[in-house]
Structure formats: structure tokens, C-alpha cells
């Protein structure tokens, strides 16, 4: 596992350092390849990073016109719903970007069948990345969070999504495996093979409730009841963890 771990003072510093790192990586990728393929995460810390990207000075440094924005996961709710990851990202950042929404590719949620929504998004990725069904898309950067239950993206423990290895995009009903999950809605998510193939994965984790999960991710020995997010150890590219002192157990 090619890992860079930064332990920072608090969640605000995590958001700022992550936002700055996103801009730096975007500039590098655009300079070398002309495009920057970015998959967004949900959550409060990513939201804070998105807000920083939407204002000076980072806003002017970000190569928006060459950036294609996707989503790592989404709740099966309308895009204007309070629980929507798209709505969160739009309000925090996307509404400010110059090209409007032509380079933004939300996960469709308007079909009542969540499996069809997942299939639509996989088809979209195949077109955007010009990949056949056997060639996994390679994102320049995938942003991820980690749940206290060990999930990342919407690969929740106890669901088939966590074990999916053939599809690029799948779905799950996390509340069926854990009734305490909120909001209790189905999710659409990229799968482990897509995460493994990314050139760079950036994980944002804050709060003391994340400490046990992080410890199991970094444990060199296979822990008892390993969390789903331990799959990050199999990433081919670089994995950068931005964690605050509380999450690191400091």
C-alpha cells in the first residue's frame, strides 16, 4: 500500500489541506494529460473542502474547464433532496464553477429501480473513459470518507456491494444489514475494483469514532473482523489519508 498519512490538528485543517492537495494534483494532471477526472465523496469534511475550492484563492487555481467531475456514491433520492450528495456538492462548490454543469456527471437517481440507476452510471463511465466492459476506468483522483462502521463510498458491511468485483457501479441497501443506518435509503456506488485502479485516492477522516477503523486499516496483520475500508490497502496508486488528531487517536 503506497500511503501518505497526514495527521492534522482539526477537521478544518483537514479540509484546507485536502482542498490544496486537490488543486495541486489537478494542475499536475492537466499539465501532463490535459484532463482531470475527479470523483467526489459525500460527508461534512469533504463539503468543507468543496467550499474552500469555490472561493479565492483556490478557486482561481483550479483548472475547472479541464476537470470532469463524477460522484463516488449517491443516495437514491432526487438531486434536490436534503440527503443528496449531488445537492451538497452543488451548494458547496458546483454552482460556482465557470463551465456550468457540462463537465459534471451526477449519478442518476430518477428511475425508481436503483439497479437501473447503477447500470446507467456504469454506462456513462464507459462512454466518458472510452472503456470496454473489461477495462476498468482510471480516475485521476477519488475522494473517499470512512464511516465508523468501516464503510467507504457506499460499500457497507453486510451488503453484496462490499464484495462486488465485476461491476464498476452497483447498489446496496445498507439499512437492510444495519437498521441503524441513516438515512435509511438505498445507495448507488462505485465498486472496489474502480477504487483500486485510481491513480490517486484521498481519504478524509475526522473524529474519534474513526480511530478503531483507521487502526484496523493500518494494521500490518489481518485484524479480527476487518472493516470494508481495509480494501484501500489493495489500491494500485497512491492513497493519501488526511486525518485529524482525534481520528488518529492522538
Residue pairs with C-beta under 8 A, 6 or more apart in sequence:
1 232
1 233
1 234
1 235
1 239
2 235
2 237
2 238
2 239
3 218
3 238
3 239
3 240
3 241
4 238
4 239
4 240
4 241
5 218
5 240
5 241
5 243
6 17
6 240
6 241
6 242
6 243
7 243
7 244
7 245
7 248
7 250
8 14
8 17
8 242
8 243
8 244
8 245
9 244
9 245
10 206
10 244
10 245
10 246
11 44
11 45
11 48
11 206
11 207
11 244
12 48
13 244
14 45
14 204
14 205
14 206
14 242
14 243
14 244
15 45
15 46
15 48
15 49
15 51
15 52
15 204
16 49
16 52
17 242
18 45
18 46
18 49
18 143
18 202
18 204
18 242
19 49
19 50
19 52
19 53
19 58
20 58
21 202
21 240
21 242
22 38
22 49
22 53
22 62
22 141
22 143
22 202
23 53
23 58
23 61
23 62
25 36
25 140
25 141
25 200
26 36
26 38
26 62
26 63
26 67
26 140
26 141
27 61
27 63
29 35
29 36
29 140
29 141
29 199
30 36
30 63
30 66
30 67
34 66
35 66
35 67
35 68
35 140
36 63
36 66
36 67
36 68
36 140
36 141
37 68
37 70
37 128
37 129
37 137
37 138
37 139
37 140
37 141
38 67
38 68
38 69
38 70
38 139
38 140
38 141
38 143
39 69
39 70
39 71
39 72
39 139
39 141
39 142
39 143
39 190
39 198
40 46
40 50
40 69
40 70
40 71
40 72
40 85
40 89
40 143
41 72
41 73
41 85
41 142
41 143
41 144
41 145
41 153
41 204
42 73
42 74
42 85
42 88
42 89
42 145
43 145
43 204
45 145
45 204
45 205
45 206
46 143
46 145
46 204
47 88
47 89
47 92
49 204
50 89
50 92
50 93
51 92
51 93
52 58
53 59
53 62
53 93
54 92
54 93
54 95
54 96
54 97
55 96
59 96
64 97
64 98
64 99
64 103
65 98
65 99
65 103
67 103
68 103
68 105
68 128
69 94
69 103
69 104
69 105
70 105
70 125
70 128
70 139
71 85
71 86
71 89
71 105
71 106
71 107
72 142
72 143
72 144
72 153
72 189
72 190
73 85
73 107
73 153
73 154
73 187
73 188
73 189
73 190
74 84
74 85
74 86
74 106
74 107
74 109
74 154
74 187
74 188
74 189
75 81
75 83
75 84
75 85
75 109
75 183
75 185
75 186
75 187
76 109
76 114
76 117
76 171
76 185
76 186
76 187
76 188
77 83
77 84
77 109
77 183
77 185
78 84
78 109
78 110
79 86
79 87
79 90
79 106
79 109
80 87
81 87
83 183
83 185
84 109
85 107
86 106
86 107
94 101
94 104
97 103
97 104
105 124
105 128
107 117
107 121
107 169
107 188
108 117
108 120
108 121
109 117
109 188
110 117
111 117
111 120
114 171
114 186
114 188
115 171
117 171
117 188
118 167
118 169
118 170
118 171
118 188
118 189
119 169
121 169
121 188
122 167
122 168
122 169
125 131
125 137
125 168
125 169
126 132
126 133
126 137
126 168
128 137
129 137
129 138
131 137
136 168
136 193
136 194
136 197
137 168
137 194
137 197
138 197
138 198
138 199
139 194
139 197
139 198
139 199
140 198
140 199
140 200
141 198
141 199
141 200
141 201
141 202
142 190
142 194
142 195
142 198
142 200
142 201
142 202
143 202
143 204
144 152
144 153
144 195
144 201
144 202
144 203
144 204
144 232
145 152
145 203
145 204
145 205
146 152
146 203
146 205
146 210
146 213
146 214
146 217
146 227
146 229
147 156
147 213
147 229
148 209
148 210
148 212
148 213
149 156
149 157
149 178
149 181
149 213
149 227
150 157
150 213
150 216
150 226
150 227
150 228
150 229
150 230
151 157
151 162
151 174
151 227
151 228
151 229
152 195
152 203
152 228
152 229
152 231
152 232
153 189
153 190
153 195
154 161
154 172
154 174
154 187
154 188
154 189
155 161
155 162
155 172
155 189
155 191
155 192
155 228
155 229
155 231
156 162
156 172
156 174
156 177
156 178
156 181
156 187
156 228
157 177
157 178
157 227
157 228
158 174
158 177
158 178
159 172
159 173
159 174
159 176
159 177
160 170
160 172
161 170
161 171
161 172
161 187
161 189
161 191
162 172
162 192
162 228
164 170
164 191
164 192
165 191
165 192
165 193
166 193
167 191
168 190
168 191
168 193
168 194
169 188
169 189
169 190
169 191
169 194
170 188
170 189
170 191
171 186
171 187
171 188
171 189
172 186
172 187
172 189
173 186
173 187
174 181
174 187
175 181
175 184
175 185
192 231
192 234
195 201
195 231
195 232
195 235
196 231
196 234
196 235
196 236
197 236
197 237
198 235
198 236
198 237
199 237
199 238
200 237
200 238
200 239
200 240
201 232
201 235
201 237
201 238
201 239
201 240
202 239
202 240
202 242
203 232
203 239
203 240
203 241
203 242
203 243
204 242
204 243
205 213
205 214
205 241
205 242
205 243
205 244
205 247
206 243
206 244
206 246
206 247
207 244
207 246
207 247
208 246
208 247
208 249
210 243
210 246
210 247
211 246
211 247
211 248
211 249
213 227
213 229
214 241
214 243
214 247
214 248
214 249
215 223
215 249
216 223
216 226
216 227
216 230
217 227
217 229
217 230
217 232
217 233
223 230
232 239
